Structure formats: C-alpha cells, structure tokens
Amino acid sequence: MVYVASDERYEVMRYNRCGKSGLKLPAISLGLWHNFGGIDSYENGRKMITRAFDLGITHFDLANNYGPPPGSAEELFGSVLAKDLAPYRDEMVISTKAGYYMWPGPYGEWGSRKYVLSSLDQSLKRLGVDYVDIFYSHRPDPETPLEETMGALHQAVRSGKALYAGLSNYSAEQTEAAIAILRDLGTPLLIHQPRYSLLDRWIENGLQDVLERHGAGSIAFTPLAQGLLTNKYLNGIPGDSRAVKPSAAFNESRITPEALRKVRLLNQMAAARGQSLAQFALAWVLRSGRVTSALIGASRVSQIEENVAALSNLEFTDEELDRIEIILKTENDG
C-alpha cells in the first residue's frame, strides 16, 4: 500500500527553536539506536517511522554504527525514505554521526578528518540522500586535535553534505572549546546531544550554561533511562528485557533496589498527574525549555504514541518539582 502522510501531522506536535538558529525541532524526536537494525523486523521499523511522521515527529536521529550490524539502521531508514517518505524529504530533519568503531584499521573510528569525512560519505550512500541535516561528532577523540575534528565538521557543512554541525558526548569544557573553533571557521554549533534524564542530570553542572551562552540547542538521549523510567521494571526485570541480554548497553546491575524505590515514587507522582511514568519523565526533561527535543527510542508503535501524548502536560508546579528533588536525593534508610 502506498504511504500517504496524515493531513493532521502538525496539529499536536510542538516545535522548538534550536538555540538561536533558524531550525525548529519537534519536542519529541525518534532515535534509531535500537530496534531498526538488520536483525530487526523491517516492517515493524517501517510502521514506527511512518507513524512517528504522522504524529509530527519530523526529526529522525541515526549514527553510522546503529544496528546491529553497524550501518543497518541507516540502510533500513534509507529504504523507508525511498519507498514511503521520499515526497516528504524537505519536511524532515535527518541526522547521523561519526565517532565510534565502524571498520578495521586506524581510520575506522574516533575523530580524524580521514575517518569523519569517509564515514559521512558512507552514511549518505546507506541513507540514499545527498545530504543530512545534522552531522555530529559522536564522541571526543583523546588523541586527535580538536581543531582537526571540528575542521572535518566544518568541511562537511561547507561541502553541502550536511546543513548543520553537532556534538554528542562532549563535556562542558570540550564543548566550549569546540564552539570557539567552529565559530572561527564560520560554522556555528547547532546542537549538542547528551544523556539526560531524571536519573542522569550531569548536563545541569555546566553544559546547559555553555549551550545557552553560545546559542546552541540540545537534544537529550535516553530521557527514559533506557526503559528504567517506564512501567517496564516497576515489578522487577522481565525475562525478555534488553537488560538481561549480555550484550546490552543497559544491564541488570543498574536496576538496584534504591533505583526502583525512586522510580516507584516517581510513578506515583505521574499517576496523580494522569500520566504514565514515561510521559512524566519526558515532560520533566522538556519542562523548562532548556532542552530543545527529547530523543526517544521505541520497539513498537504504541510506545511512540504514548510518548507523544506527554506533550499535553509539560507544566510542573513548584510543589511537584520540590517533591521530585526530595525523591531523587533521598537515600533509602533501610
């Protein structure tokens, strides 16, 4: 069946300006880190991507190594784009990244100009596009000069293969230095993609201030703490959970009794607001406008629908915010 986008796709979604740029991003973006690889169901991936677009999610976030196997998420998205979404390319923001391991030898990872620009060319082929909207340095390289990595991002933009430059996993200090280099080159930093959730708040200790000072936006990945801030683990660890898989980035050791105690108390607050825990967690990430977009993952369409529904209530009272701080800071006395 030929896909035709919903006429109502822009009626519910909120769009936030990314820093001081002219680009707006949906408050909820879809990441293809997991569940869109070559080992996953193509049809399920297609349904999630097209349903997300119908809900106003215009931003799709990828990286060269997403899969598994690495590269296969870009291939799946490229196929869906060609078969279903090609007429809507100019309504979409497509991002990809380079930084993690992709191929053998000294040029297959990190931040050299050789690797970064070669990886971008490979990503464009897998995606079947002439350019991506945002191209990220996925992680800082401790051995390559920052000037070289930022110069590669600048070249990607100057060549027309990317419209904007981004960083991910850079500290506040590294970000400040990178912004200065990019500014001198004439390619301002558009966006930073850090981890951020109720249970992981490191960006509040400097990074958010750096981004605001320099007019860059942010998009939070793992805003649901890879499922811990959902109803999945409220009653223990399900047998089919990613947390029990040996290769999982998220593992059982993070699901401590103290973490579960906090999550259950937060879930009670969510219920009092008429929200699921996931909706509550997403609303909190977006609460003050300091985060441009929350980057969700999904394994089925219903999760995307639930997460977008969080946008109906992003306001928190001072009492709610105080209660959240008490829950998160209090250790178990028992």
C-alpha positions as CSV (number, residue, x, y, z in Angstrom):
1,M,0.0,0.0,0.0
2,V,1.3,3.4,-0.9
3,Y,2.0,5.5,2.2
4,V,0.3,8.9,2.4
5,A,1.2,11.1,5.3
6,S,-1.6,12.2,7.7
7,D,-3.0,15.7,6.9
8,E,-3.1,16.2,10.7
9,R,0.6,15.5,11.4
10,Y,1.3,19.1,12.5
11,E,-1.7,19.6,14.8
12,V,-0.4,18.1,18.0
13,M,3.4,18.2,17.9
14,R,5.3,21.2,19.5
15,Y,8.3,22.6,17.6
16,N,11.1,24.3,19.5
17,R,13.7,26.6,18.0
18,C,17.2,25.0,18.3
19,G,19.2,27.6,20.1
20,K,19.5,30.8,18.2
21,S,19.4,29.1,14.8
22,G,16.5,29.2,12.3
23,L,15.8,25.5,12.7
24,K,13.0,24.2,14.8
25,L,12.9,20.6,16.1
26,P,9.9,18.6,17.3
27,A,9.8,18.3,21.1
28,I,9.9,14.5,20.6
29,S,12.3,13.1,18.1
30,L,12.8,9.4,17.1
31,G,16.2,7.7,17.5
32,L,17.1,4.6,15.7
33,W,19.8,3.4,18.1
34,H,18.0,0.1,18.8
35,N,15.2,-2.0,17.0
36,F,15.9,-0.7,13.5
37,G,18.9,-2.9,12.6
38,G,19.4,-5.7,10.2
39,I,18.4,-8.2,12.9
40,D,15.1,-6.5,13.4
41,S,11.8,-6.6,11.6
42,Y,11.8,-4.2,8.6
43,E,8.0,-3.9,8.6
44,N,7.9,-3.0,12.3
45,G,10.6,-0.4,11.7
46,R,8.7,1.0,8.8
47,K,5.5,1.2,10.8
48,M,7.2,3.0,13.6
49,I,8.9,5.5,11.3
50,T,5.8,6.3,9.3
51,R,3.6,6.5,12.4
52,A,6.1,8.9,14.0
53,F,5.9,11.1,11.0
54,D,2.1,11.1,11.1
55,L,2.4,12.3,14.7
56,G,4.5,15.2,13.7
57,I,7.9,13.7,14.5
58,T,10.0,15.3,11.7
59,H,13.4,14.5,13.2
60,F,15.0,11.1,12.8
61,D,18.3,10.5,14.5
62,L,20.8,8.0,13.4
63,A,24.6,7.2,13.6
64,N,26.9,5.2,11.4
65,N,27.2,2.4,13.9
66,Y,23.5,1.9,14.7
67,G,22.2,-1.5,14.0
68,P,23.2,-4.2,14.6
69,P,25.0,-4.9,12.4
70,P,26.6,-1.4,12.2
71,G,25.2,0.6,9.3
72,S,22.0,-1.3,9.0
73,A,19.8,1.2,10.8
74,E,20.8,3.8,8.1
75,E,20.0,1.2,5.4
76,L,16.6,0.5,6.9
77,F,15.8,4.2,7.2
78,G,17.1,4.8,3.7
79,S,14.8,2.1,2.3
80,V,11.7,3.5,4.1
81,L,12.7,7.0,2.9
82,A,12.9,5.9,-0.7
83,K,9.8,3.8,-0.7
84,D,7.5,5.8,1.6
85,L,8.8,9.2,2.6
86,A,10.6,10.5,-0.4
87,P,7.9,13.1,-1.2
88,Y,8.4,14.5,2.3
89,R,12.2,14.8,2.5
90,D,12.1,18.6,2.8
91,E,9.7,18.2,5.8
92,M,12.3,16.1,7.6
93,V,15.4,16.5,9.7
94,I,17.7,13.6,9.3
95,S,20.9,13.3,11.4
96,T,23.8,11.0,11.6
97,K,27.1,10.7,13.5
98,A,30.7,9.5,13.2
99,G,32.9,8.6,16.1
100,Y,32.5,5.0,17.2
101,Y,34.1,1.9,15.6
102,M,32.9,1.1,12.0
103,W,35.7,-0.7,10.1
104,P,39.1,-2.3,10.8
105,G,42.4,-0.4,10.9
106,P,43.5,3.0,12.2
107,Y,40.9,5.0,10.1
108,G,37.8,3.3,11.3
109,E,36.8,5.2,14.4
110,W,37.4,8.3,16.5
111,G,37.8,11.8,15.1
112,S,40.4,12.1,12.4
113,R,39.5,14.1,9.3
114,K,40.1,10.9,7.3
115,Y,37.5,8.9,9.3
116,V,34.9,11.6,9.9
117,L,34.5,12.5,6.2
118,S,34.8,9.0,4.9
119,S,32.1,7.9,7.4
120,L,29.8,10.7,6.2
121,D,30.2,9.6,2.6
122,Q,29.3,6.0,3.6
123,S,26.3,7.2,5.6
124,L,24.9,9.2,2.7
125,K,25.1,6.1,0.5
126,R,23.3,3.9,3.0
127,L,20.7,6.6,3.6
128,G,20.3,7.2,-0.2
129,V,20.5,11.0,0.3
130,D,22.7,13.8,-1.0
131,Y,23.0,15.4,2.4
132,V,22.0,15.1,6.1
133,D,20.5,17.9,8.0
134,I,22.7,17.5,11.1
135,F,26.1,15.7,11.2
136,Y,27.6,15.0,14.6
137,S,31.0,14.2,16.1
138,H,29.7,11.3,18.1
139,R,32.4,11.4,20.8
140,P,35.6,13.4,21.5
141,D,38.9,11.8,20.4
142,P,41.6,12.0,23.1
143,E,44.4,11.7,20.5
144,T,43.2,13.8,17.5
145,P,43.5,17.6,17.9
146,L,40.0,19.1,18.4
147,E,40.8,21.5,15.6
148,E,41.0,18.6,13.2
149,T,37.7,17.1,14.2
150,M,35.9,20.4,14.1
151,G,37.6,21.2,10.8
152,A,36.0,18.0,9.4
153,L,32.6,19.0,10.6
154,H,33.1,22.4,9.0
155,Q,34.1,20.8,5.8
156,A,31.0,18.6,5.8
157,V,28.9,21.7,6.1
158,R,30.8,23.7,3.5
159,S,30.6,20.8,1.0
160,G,26.8,20.7,1.3
161,K,26.8,17.2,2.6
162,A,25.4,18.4,5.9
163,L,23.4,21.5,6.8
164,Y,24.4,21.8,10.4
165,A,27.1,20.6,12.8
166,G,26.5,18.9,16.1
167,L,28.4,17.3,19.0
168,S,27.5,14.3,21.2
169,N,29.1,13.1,24.5
170,Y,31.4,16.1,24.8
171,S,31.9,17.6,28.3
172,A,31.1,21.3,29.0
173,E,34.8,22.2,28.7
174,Q,35.2,20.3,25.5
175,T,32.0,21.8,24.1
176,E,33.2,25.3,24.9
177,A,36.5,24.8,23.1
178,A,34.7,23.2,20.1
179,I,32.3,26.1,19.8
180,A,35.1,28.5,19.7
181,I,36.9,26.6,16.9
182,L,33.7,26.2,14.9
183,R,32.9,29.9,15.3
184,D,36.3,30.9,14.0
185,L,35.8,28.6,11.0
186,G,32.4,30.1,10.2
187,T,30.2,27.1,11.1
188,P,28.4,27.7,14.4
189,L,27.5,24.7,16.5
190,L,23.8,23.9,16.1
191,I,23.2,21.3,18.8
192,H,24.6,19.0,21.4
193,Q,23.2,15.6,22.1
194,P,23.9,14.5,25.7
195,R,22.5,11.9,28.0
196,Y,19.8,13.5,30.2
197,S,17.0,12.1,32.4
198,L,15.6,12.3,35.9
199,L,18.3,9.8,36.9
200,D,21.2,11.3,34.9
201,R,21.5,15.0,35.3
202,W,25.1,15.7,34.6
203,I,24.4,18.4,32.0
204,E,23.0,20.7,34.6
205,N,26.5,21.1,36.0
206,G,27.8,23.4,33.3
207,L,26.9,22.1,29.9
208,Q,23.5,23.7,29.7
209,D,25.0,27.0,30.6
210,V,27.6,26.7,27.9
211,L,25.0,25.9,25.3
212,E,22.7,28.7,26.3
213,R,25.6,31.2,26.4
214,H,26.6,30.4,22.8
215,G,23.1,30.0,21.3
216,A,23.2,26.2,20.7
217,G,20.4,23.8,21.3
218,S,20.3,20.4,22.9
219,I,18.6,17.1,22.3
220,A,18.5,14.6,25.2
221,F,19.1,11.0,24.5
222,T,18.0,8.2,26.9
223,P,15.4,10.5,28.6
224,L,13.7,7.4,29.8
225,A,17.0,5.9,31.2
226,Q,16.8,3.1,28.6
227,G,13.4,1.9,29.9
228,L,14.0,2.3,33.7
229,L,11.7,5.4,33.6
230,T,8.8,3.4,32.2
231,N,6.5,0.8,33.7
232,K,8.7,-2.0,32.4
233,Y,10.7,-2.5,35.6
234,L,8.2,-1.4,38.3
235,N,7.6,-5.1,39.2
236,G,11.1,-6.4,38.5
237,I,13.0,-7.3,35.4
238,P,11.0,-9.0,32.6
239,G,12.6,-12.1,31.1
240,D,12.5,-10.6,27.6
241,S,14.1,-7.3,28.6
242,R,17.2,-5.9,27.0
243,A,18.6,-5.6,30.5
244,V,19.2,-9.3,30.8
245,K,21.0,-9.6,27.4
246,P,24.8,-10.0,27.8
247,S,25.5,-7.5,25.0
248,A,23.1,-4.9,26.3
249,A,24.3,-1.3,26.9
250,F,21.7,-1.2,29.6
251,N,22.2,-4.0,32.1
252,E,20.6,-5.5,35.2
253,S,23.2,-4.0,37.6
254,R,21.6,-0.6,37.1
255,I,18.3,-1.7,38.4
256,T,19.1,-1.5,42.1
257,P,16.6,-1.6,44.9
258,E,17.3,2.1,45.5
259,A,16.7,3.0,41.9
260,L,13.4,1.0,41.9
261,R,12.3,2.8,45.1
262,K,12.8,6.2,43.4
263,V,11.1,5.1,40.2
264,R,8.1,3.8,42.0
265,L,7.7,7.0,43.9
266,L,8.0,9.0,40.7
267,N,5.4,6.7,39.1
268,Q,3.0,7.6,41.9
269,M,3.5,11.3,41.1
270,A,2.9,10.5,37.4
271,A,-0.3,8.8,38.2
272,A,-1.5,11.8,40.2
273,R,-0.9,13.9,37.1
274,G,-2.8,11.5,34.8
275,Q,0.4,10.5,33.1
276,S,2.4,7.3,32.6
277,L,5.9,7.2,34.1
278,A,7.4,7.6,30.6
279,Q,5.2,10.6,29.9
280,F,6.1,12.1,33.3
281,A,9.8,11.6,32.6
282,L,9.7,13.2,29.1
283,A,7.7,16.1,30.4
284,W,10.3,16.7,33.1
285,V,13.1,16.7,30.6
286,L,11.2,19.3,28.5
287,R,9.9,21.2,31.4
288,S,11.9,24.5,31.3
289,G,12.6,24.9,27.6
290,R,16.3,24.4,28.2
291,V,16.2,21.1,26.2
292,T,15.1,21.5,22.6
293,S,13.9,18.0,22.0
294,A,13.7,14.6,23.8
295,L,15.1,11.7,21.8
296,I,13.0,8.6,22.3
297,G,13.6,5.0,21.2
298,A,10.9,2.5,20.5
299,S,10.2,-1.1,19.8
300,R,6.6,-0.7,18.8
301,V,4.2,2.0,17.5
302,S,2.2,2.2,20.8
303,Q,5.3,3.4,22.6
304,I,5.7,6.3,20.2
305,E,2.0,7.2,20.6
306,E,2.3,7.2,24.4
307,N,5.4,9.3,24.4
308,V,4.0,12.0,22.1
309,A,1.0,12.2,24.4
310,A,3.3,13.5,27.1
311,L,3.2,16.9,25.3
312,S,-0.3,17.5,26.5
313,N,1.0,18.3,30.0
314,L,4.6,19.7,30.3
315,E,3.9,22.0,33.2
316,F,5.0,21.2,36.8
317,T,4.1,23.1,39.9
318,D,6.8,24.2,42.3
319,E,5.5,21.6,44.8
320,E,5.9,18.9,42.2
321,L,9.4,20.0,41.4
322,D,10.3,20.1,45.1
323,R,8.9,16.6,45.6
324,I,10.9,15.3,42.7
325,E,14.1,16.7,44.2
326,I,13.3,15.0,47.5
327,I,12.7,11.7,45.9
328,L,15.9,11.8,43.8
329,K,18.2,13.0,46.6
330,T,16.9,10.8,49.4
331,E,18.7,7.6,50.0
332,N,17.0,4.5,51.4
333,D,17.3,4.5,55.2
334,G,16.6,0.8,55.4
